[in-house]
Amino acid sequence: MHPLRHPRNAALAGILFIVIGIAYWAFATFGNYHVDFAGVTMLLILGIAMALMFYVLVAGSTND
């Protein structure tokens, strides 16, 4: 049995990184802390890449 029944569910793992990036930006901006925009950008791009990678790997794997 495949651990994930649909590739769409695998893409949700990548969305976690996007949510962390947005939370990091919001916490730093609204808390009047130093905002590292390079870190926020990297987290957002990492989330997009991870979601795409998880989707492709699960969609291309066998259903055994």
Secondary structure, DSSP 8 states (H G I E B T S, - for coil): --S-SSHHHHHHHHHHHHHHHHHHHHHHHHTT----HHHHHHHHHHHHHHHHHHHHHHHHS---
